[in-house]
Amino acid sequence: MIERLQNLSIVKLVFYIKKDFENTDFAGICSQMSFYLLMAFFPLLLFLISFVGKIIKPFESYLYEILKVFLPSLSYTYVTNLLNSMTSQFSNSDYSLIVISFFFSSLAARAIMNGINQTYGQKETRSLGRIWSLSFLFTILFTLAVILIVIAYIFSADIGAIIFENLGAIAFYSPSIRLFAVVFSWLASALIFNMIYMAAPAQPLKFLEGLPGALFATAGLNIAFRVFTWFVNNSTKYSALYGNLGGLFALLVGLYFICVILNLGGKINLYWSLYKSKAV
């Protein structure tokens, strides 16, 4: 019975990841990645609000609604208060904000590349220019993903209401909007993660080789953030321990979870390639 359990693919995967943790600095690389993500988080949101919000008028309010879904109330309050304070200090024509946003976002993307390379045990052989180009590309892709998700939310909320009202099916409006927003966000996330897993390693992967990790990262992030948000919302420890900085620390823990799941997705891709080649 025990031997049969040990031969299960999922059990082999767990033991493979456990052994990999012992051979790599998993916690260290996740900490580095989460630090750069935190540095990129506010400038990127500020860029989206200041510049994209000028083109798409309801963008800011819908972006806040999406943040409210995924962030604990403690972090949401901290983030929105800081963003409101920052937007009053930056003018819409302050293009230095674009440079700051994409610089820190590119650093975060480069940290993700380093983490995935460590997972594959590969040394970086690409030129510095190519590395920065890929980091910038990942930043563009992530920004586009956020914009598309918000646009889909706006379209489904505003245009969808008119369509359902004309069809006389307004009772089905809310469930349909939620389903559309969830499906679109999951598909967009899976595609972006797959492109990252394909291009990030020093030796690029094929589309199907990055897909298992992309699906895991998409599902894992959605589930992990729901659980994390519920936990923080039902706990007073962050406020008691960190006071006014509780929202910031909760956000940092959430970003750390993102990095853990992204790296686990890379390990799943590596295990899948080894499994197909009968190496494990």
Secondary structure, DSSP 8 states (H G I E B T S, - for coil): -HHHHHTSHHHHHHHHHHHHHHHS-HHHHHHHHHHHHHHHHHHHHHHIIIIIHHHSTTHHHHHHHHHHHHS-HHHHHHHHHHHHHHHTTS-TT-THHHHHHHHHHHHHHHHHHHHHHHHHT----S-HHHHHHHHHHHHHHHHHHHHHHHHHHHIIIIIHHHHHHHTT-GGGHHHHHHHHHHHHHHHHHHHHHHHHHHHSSSS---HHHHHHHHHHHHHHHHHHHHHHHHHHHT--HHHHHHGGGHHHHHHHHHHHHHHHHHHHHHHHHHHHHHHHTT--
